[in-house]
Amino acid sequence: MQMLKQTFRIEETEKQDNLLEILSDKYCRDIIGSITHKPKSVIEITEETKIPMSTVYRRIQTLHDNKLLATSGTITEDGKRLFLYKSKVKGIQSVFNNGVTEVGLILND
């Protein structure tokens, strides 16, 4: 089975399973979509996607644990830390054919 050339193929079964769980989660998909082109804070993600803030924090942790996020931070004028998140991937591609599962990441520019 051939995957797109710009796709980074994932070989490890456990990582494939984790990525398929992320792909099946609507909140994770919405968050990745929100932060694909521009880094955003949790508050910005919440406002854009209408996902509850506590859920965004949990999904951000899941995406971070699976190395799908780039995180940057700044200090606001009033001295508070502000973290911004940007997706490292544009998409996740999966193919199931004859009992063989292939999973790949389409990397973000």
Helices and strands as residue ranges (DSSP letters): E 7-10, H 13-24, H 26-34, H 42-49, H 53-65, E 69-75, E 81-87, E 89-97, E 100-107
